[in-house]
Amino acid sequence: MTPPAWLGQNWLAPHYLIWLLKGALLAAWLALLVCIAATLLGTLLTALQASHQRAIRIPTDTFLSLHRNTPLMVQLLLWYFGVSGLLPDDAKQWLNTPHVLALPAGLSLAWPSFEFLAAFTALTLYSASFIAGELRAGLRGVSDNQRAAAQALGLTPWQTFRWIVLPQALVIVRRPLVGQYTAVIKNTSLTMTIGVAELSYSSRQVETETLLAFQAFAVATVLYLALVLLLQISGRKPVPAWRPAP
């Protein structure tokens, strides 16, 4: 069947579509790892920022300000080119050499490339700084009466935070967190600048080889949209009613 005229004279061959699908899977894998790591780091940063000790709070505020107010592209380039330039030659050679970790039952696990590690580090630090802001807003949204009531019942500060404050704060920031995770998916496209073979990188390769720019980037757009919609749909599932710990 002849494709519509607005698609051009040709459409992408199946193996080019596989290139793009592999790029989308790598982007999804990178985004998943970043979301997990950034959420954990963001939670830690939120706790440090709430500290009453200036020696802890000031460095934390500086870290957050640095990563929020500088472009992600610059941070990616810093971790890939800047950090690698500070490493010894042996370390750089090891990082740029493929490694495989042998596992039981004849399985193996490939060590991530330096490009992937640099992208993961930069995206995690950048995203954690914004997630920390969302979590802090959620904690402020929990009434002080909740804390006072928990303490009156004999709960320790940690028990109050773990069982009373944190569950309510997570319900408050659920949708903003989904927005941050959506941004992570879209920000993975910037990692093509340091050679990560994610979806944007793959679409550029397909366009260069086939000269079918519209087709390559149209498929990439649809795949990005599918990843984002999948995340947003999962984020709209009903939240179980919160109940305090027994």
NUTOR-850932 format. One record per residue (C-alpha): residue number from 1; x, y, z. Coordinates in Angstrom, 1 decimal, decimal comma, m for minus. Layout:
# residues N
<pos NUM	px X	py Y	pz Z>;
...
***
This chain:
# residues 246
<pos 1	px 0,0	py 0,0	pz 0,0>;
<pos 2	px 1,3	py 3,4	pz m1,0>;
<pos 3	px 1,8	py 5,7	pz 2,0>;
<pos 4	px m0,1	py 9,1	pz 2,1>;
<pos 5	px 1,6	py 11,9	pz 0,2>;
<pos 6	px 2,2	py 13,9	pz 3,4>;
<pos 7	px 4,4	py 11,1	pz 4,7>;
<pos 8	px 6,8	py 11,5	pz 1,8>;
<pos 9	px 7,8	py 8,9	pz m0,8>;
<pos 10	px 9,1	py 6,3	pz 1,6>;
<pos 11	px 8,4	py 5,1	pz 5,1>;
<pos 12	px 10,9	py 3,7	pz 7,5>;
<pos 13	px 12,1	py 0,1	pz 7,0>;
<pos 14	px 11,4	py m2,3	pz 9,9>;
<pos 15	px 15,0	py m2,4	pz 11,1>;
<pos 16	px 14,9	py 1,4	pz 11,5>;
<pos 17	px 11,8	py 1,1	pz 13,6>;
<pos 18	px 13,6	py m1,4	pz 15,8>;
<pos 19	px 16,5	py 1,1	pz 16,2>;
<pos 20	px 13,9	py 3,7	pz 17,5>;
<pos 21	px 12,2	py 1,1	pz 19,8>;
<pos 22	px 15,6	py 0,2	pz 21,3>;
<pos 23	px 16,3	py 3,9	pz 21,9>;
<pos 24	px 12,9	py 4,3	pz 23,6>;
<pos 25	px 13,6	py 1,3	pz 25,8>;
<pos 26	px 17,0	py 2,7	pz 26,8>;
<pos 27	px 15,4	py 6,1	pz 27,5>;
<pos 28	px 12,7	py 4,4	pz 29,7>;
<pos 29	px 15,3	py 2,4	pz 31,6>;
<pos 30	px 17,4	py 5,5	pz 32,2>;
<pos 31	px 14,4	py 7,5	pz 33,3>;
<pos 32	px 13,3	py 4,7	pz 35,7>;
<pos 33	px 16,7	py 4,5	pz 37,4>;
<pos 34	px 16,9	py 8,3	pz 37,7>;
<pos 35	px 13,4	py 8,5	pz 39,1>;
<pos 36	px 14,2	py 6,0	pz 41,8>;
<pos 37	px 17,5	py 7,4	pz 42,7>;
<pos 38	px 16,3	py 11,0	pz 42,6>;
<pos 39	px 13,4	py 10,3	pz 44,8>;
<pos 40	px 15,6	py 8,7	pz 47,4>;
<pos 41	px 18,2	py 11,5	pz 47,2>;
<pos 42	px 15,4	py 14,1	pz 47,2>;
<pos 43	px 14,0	py 12,7	pz 50,4>;
<pos 44	px 17,4	py 12,9	pz 52,0>;
<pos 45	px 17,9	py 16,4	pz 50,9>;
<pos 46	px 14,5	py 17,4	pz 52,2>;
<pos 47	px 15,4	py 16,0	pz 55,6>;
<pos 48	px 18,7	py 17,8	pz 55,6>;
<pos 49	px 17,1	py 21,1	pz 54,6>;
<pos 50	px 14,8	py 20,9	pz 57,5>;
<pos 51	px 17,7	py 20,5	pz 59,9>;
<pos 52	px 18,1	py 23,2	pz 62,6>;
<pos 53	px 21,9	py 23,0	pz 62,3>;
<pos 54	px 23,3	py 25,7	pz 59,9>;
<pos 55	px 26,4	py 23,5	pz 59,1>;
<pos 56	px 23,9	py 21,0	pz 57,5>;
<pos 57	px 21,3	py 23,3	pz 56,1>;
<pos 58	px 23,5	py 25,8	pz 54,4>;
<pos 59	px 25,5	py 23,2	pz 52,3>;
<pos 60	px 22,2	py 21,6	pz 51,4>;
<pos 61	px 20,6	py 24,9	pz 50,3>;
<pos 62	px 23,7	py 25,6	pz 48,2>;
<pos 63	px 23,6	py 22,2	pz 46,5>;
<pos 64	px 19,9	py 22,7	pz 45,7>;
<pos 65	px 20,4	py 26,2	pz 44,4>;
<pos 66	px 23,4	py 25,1	pz 42,2>;
<pos 67	px 21,5	py 22,3	pz 40,5>;
<pos 68	px 18,2	py 24,2	pz 40,1>;
<pos 69	px 19,7	py 27,3	pz 38,6>;
<pos 70	px 22,1	py 25,9	pz 36,1>;
<pos 71	px 21,2	py 24,3	pz 32,8>;
<pos 72	px 20,9	py 20,5	pz 32,7>;
<pos 73	px 23,0	py 20,5	pz 29,5>;
<pos 74	px 25,9	py 22,2	pz 31,2>;
<pos 75	px 25,7	py 19,7	pz 34,1>;
<pos 76	px 25,7	py 16,8	pz 31,6>;
<pos 77	px 28,8	py 18,2	pz 29,9>;
<pos 78	px 30,5	py 18,8	pz 33,2>;
<pos 79	px 30,1	py 15,2	pz 34,3>;
<pos 80	px 31,0	py 13,7	pz 31,0>;
<pos 81	px 33,9	py 15,9	pz 29,9>;
<pos 82	px 34,9	py 17,8	pz 33,1>;
<pos 83	px 35,0	py 14,8	pz 35,5>;
<pos 84	px 36,6	py 12,5	pz 32,9>;
<pos 85	px 39,3	py 15,1	pz 32,5>;
<pos 86	px 40,2	py 14,9	pz 36,2>;
<pos 87	px 40,5	py 11,1	pz 36,2>;
<pos 88	px 43,8	py 9,2	pz 35,8>;
<pos 89	px 44,4	py 7,7	pz 32,4>;
<pos 90	px 44,0	py 4,1	pz 33,8>;
<pos 91	px 40,6	py 5,0	pz 35,2>;
<pos 92	px 39,5	py 6,6	pz 31,9>;
<pos 93	px 40,6	py 3,6	pz 29,9>;
<pos 94	px 38,7	py 1,2	pz 32,3>;
<pos 95	px 35,5	py 3,3	pz 32,1>;
<pos 96	px 35,7	py 3,4	pz 28,3>;
<pos 97	px 36,3	py m0,4	pz 28,0>;
<pos 98	px 33,2	py m2,7	pz 27,9>;
<pos 99	px 33,0	py m5,0	pz 31,0>;
<pos 100	px 30,8	py m7,9	pz 31,7>;
<pos 101	px 30,0	py m9,3	pz 35,1>;
<pos 102	px 29,5	py m13,0	pz 35,2>;
<pos 103	px 26,4	py m14,2	pz 37,1>;
<pos 104	px 25,3	py m17,7	pz 38,2>;
<pos 105	px 23,4	py m19,9	pz 35,8>;
<pos 106	px 25,5	py m18,7	pz 32,9>;
<pos 107	px 24,0	py m15,2	pz 33,0>;
<pos 108	px 26,0	py m12,0	pz 32,5>;
<pos 109	px 25,5	py m8,4	pz 33,2>;
<pos 110	px 27,1	py m5,7	pz 31,1>;
<pos 111	px 28,7	py m2,8	pz 33,0>;
<pos 112	px 27,1	py 0,6	pz 31,9>;
<pos 113	px 29,1	py 2,8	pz 29,6>;
<pos 114	px 30,7	py 5,9	pz 30,9>;
<pos 115	px 28,2	py 8,0	pz 28,9>;
<pos 116	px 25,3	py 6,2	pz 30,7>;
<pos 117	px 26,9	py 6,7	pz 34,1>;
<pos 118	px 27,5	py 10,4	pz 33,5>;
<pos 119	px 24,0	py 10,9	pz 32,2>;
<pos 120	px 22,5	py 9,0	pz 35,2>;
<pos 121	px 24,5	py 11,0	pz 37,7>;
<pos 122	px 23,7	py 14,4	pz 36,1>;
<pos 123	px 20,0	py 13,6	pz 35,7>;
<pos 124	px 19,7	py 12,3	pz 39,2>;
<pos 125	px 21,3	py 15,3	pz 40,9>;
<pos 126	px 19,3	py 17,7	pz 38,8>;
<pos 127	px 16,0	py 15,9	pz 39,3>;
<pos 128	px 16,5	py 15,3	pz 43,0>;
<pos 129	px 16,9	py 19,1	pz 43,6>;
<pos 130	px 13,3	py 19,6	pz 42,2>;
<pos 131	px 11,8	py 16,6	pz 43,8>;
<pos 132	px 13,2	py 17,8	pz 47,2>;
<pos 133	px 11,2	py 21,0	pz 46,7>;
<pos 134	px 8,0	py 19,1	pz 46,0>;
<pos 135	px 8,5	py 16,9	pz 49,1>;
<pos 136	px 9,2	py 19,9	pz 51,3>;
<pos 137	px 6,0	py 21,5	pz 50,1>;
<pos 138	px 4,2	py 18,3	pz 50,9>;
<pos 139	px 5,6	py 18,2	pz 54,4>;
<pos 140	px 4,5	py 21,8	pz 55,0>;
<pos 141	px 1,0	py 20,9	pz 53,9>;
<pos 142	px 0,6	py 18,5	pz 56,8>;
<pos 143	px m1,0	py 20,3	pz 59,8>;
<pos 144	px 1,1	py 20,9	pz 62,9>;
<pos 145	px m1,8	py 19,5	pz 64,8>;
<pos 146	px m1,0	py 16,1	pz 63,4>;
<pos 147	px 2,5	py 16,2	pz 64,8>;
<pos 148	px 1,3	py 17,5	pz 68,2>;
<pos 149	px m1,3	py 14,7	pz 68,4>;
<pos 150	px 1,2	py 12,1	pz 67,6>;
<pos 151	px 3,6	py 13,3	pz 70,2>;
<pos 152	px 0,8	py 13,4	pz 72,7>;
<pos 153	px 0,2	py 9,7	pz 72,0>;
<pos 154	px 3,8	py 9,0	pz 72,9>;
<pos 155	px 5,3	py 8,6	pz 69,4>;
<pos 156	px 8,9	py 9,6	pz 68,9>;
<pos 157	px 9,8	py 12,2	pz 66,3>;
<pos 158	px 10,9	py 9,5	pz 63,9>;
<pos 159	px 7,7	py 7,5	pz 64,4>;
<pos 160	px 5,7	py 10,7	pz 63,9>;
<pos 161	px 7,5	py 11,4	pz 60,6>;
<pos 162	px 7,4	py 7,8	pz 59,3>;
<pos 163	px 3,8	py 6,9	pz 60,2>;
<pos 164	px 1,9	py 10,2	pz 60,4>;
<pos 165	px 3,6	py 13,0	pz 58,4>;
<pos 166	px 5,3	py 11,2	pz 55,5>;
<pos 167	px 2,2	py 9,2	pz 54,3>;
<pos 168	px 0,1	py 12,4	pz 54,2>;
<pos 169	px 2,8	py 14,4	pz 52,5>;
<pos 170	px 3,2	py 11,8	pz 49,7>;
<pos 171	px m0,5	py 12,0	pz 49,0>;
<pos 172	px m0,3	py 15,8	pz 48,7>;
<pos 173	px 2,7	py 15,7	pz 46,3>;
<pos 174	px 1,7	py 12,7	pz 44,2>;
<pos 175	px 0,6	py 14,7	pz 41,2>;
<pos 176	px 3,6	py 17,1	pz 41,3>;
<pos 177	px 5,9	py 14,1	pz 41,6>;
<pos 178	px 4,4	py 12,6	pz 38,5>;
<pos 179	px 5,1	py 16,0	pz 36,8>;
<pos 180	px 8,8	py 15,7	pz 37,8>;
<pos 181	px 9,0	py 12,1	pz 36,6>;
<pos 182	px 7,5	py 13,3	pz 33,3>;
<pos 183	px 10,2	py 15,9	pz 33,1>;
<pos 184	px 12,8	py 13,2	pz 33,7>;
<pos 185	px 11,6	py 11,2	pz 30,6>;
<pos 186	px 11,8	py 14,3	pz 28,4>;
<pos 187	px 15,2	py 15,3	pz 29,9>;
<pos 188	px 16,7	py 12,0	pz 28,8>;
<pos 189	px 16,7	py 13,4	pz 25,2>;
<pos 190	px 19,5	py 15,8	pz 26,2>;
<pos 191	px 21,8	py 12,9	pz 26,9>;
<pos 192	px 22,3	py 12,4	pz 23,2>;
<pos 193	px 24,8	py 15,3	pz 23,4>;
<pos 194	px 27,2	py 13,0	pz 25,3>;
<pos 195	px 26,6	py 9,9	pz 23,2>;
<pos 196	px 23,9	py 8,0	pz 25,1>;
<pos 197	px 22,0	py 6,0	pz 22,4>;
<pos 198	px 18,5	py 6,8	pz 23,7>;
<pos 199	px 15,5	py 7,7	pz 21,5>;
<pos 200	px 16,7	py 11,2	pz 20,3>;
<pos 201	px 20,1	py 9,8	pz 19,4>;
<pos 202	px 18,5	py 6,9	pz 17,6>;
<pos 203	px 16,1	py 9,1	pz 15,7>;
<pos 204	px 19,1	py 11,3	pz 14,6>;
<pos 205	px 20,9	py 8,2	pz 13,4>;
<pos 206	px 17,9	py 7,1	pz 11,4>;
<pos 207	px 17,4	py 10,5	pz 9,9>;
<pos 208	px 21,1	py 10,7	pz 8,9>;
<pos 209	px 21,0	py 7,3	pz 7,2>;
<pos 210	px 17,7	py 7,5	pz 5,5>;
<pos 211	px 17,2	py 11,3	pz 5,0>;
<pos 212	px 13,6	py 10,7	pz 6,2>;
<pos 213	px 13,6	py 13,5	pz 8,8>;
<pos 214	px 9,9	py 13,8	pz 9,2>;
<pos 215	px 9,3	py 10,0	pz 9,6>;
<pos 216	px 12,2	py 9,5	pz 12,0>;
<pos 217	px 11,3	py 12,3	pz 14,3>;
<pos 218	px 7,5	py 11,6	pz 14,0>;
<pos 219	px 8,0	py 8,1	pz 15,3>;
<pos 220	px 10,3	py 9,4	pz 18,1>;
<pos 221	px 7,6	py 11,9	pz 19,1>;
<pos 222	px 5,0	py 9,2	pz 19,3>;
<pos 223	px 7,3	py 7,0	pz 21,4>;
<pos 224	px 8,0	py 9,8	pz 23,8>;
<pos 225	px 4,3	py 10,6	pz 24,0>;
<pos 226	px 3,6	py 6,9	pz 24,8>;
<pos 227	px 6,1	py 6,8	pz 27,6>;
<pos 228	px 4,7	py 10,0	pz 29,2>;
<pos 229	px 1,1	py 9,0	pz 28,8>;
<pos 230	px 1,9	py 5,6	pz 30,4>;
<pos 231	px 3,4	py 7,3	pz 33,4>;
<pos 232	px 0,6	py 9,8	pz 33,7>;
<pos 233	px m2,1	py 7,1	pz 33,5>;
<pos 234	px m0,4	py 5,1	pz 36,1>;
<pos 235	px m0,1	py 8,2	pz 38,3>;
<pos 236	px m3,9	py 8,7	pz 38,1>;
<pos 237	px m4,8	py 5,5	pz 39,9>;
<pos 238	px m6,8	py 6,1	pz 43,0>;
<pos 239	px m4,8	py 6,6	pz 46,2>;
<pos 240	px m5,8	py 4,3	pz 49,1>;
<pos 241	px m7,3	py 6,1	pz 52,0>;
<pos 242	px m4,6	py 7,0	pz 54,5>;
<pos 243	px m4,9	py 5,5	pz 57,9>;
<pos 244	px m2,4	py 6,0	pz 60,8>;
<pos 245	px m0,3	py 3,1	pz 61,9>;
<pos 246	px m1,8	py 0,9	pz 64,6>;
***
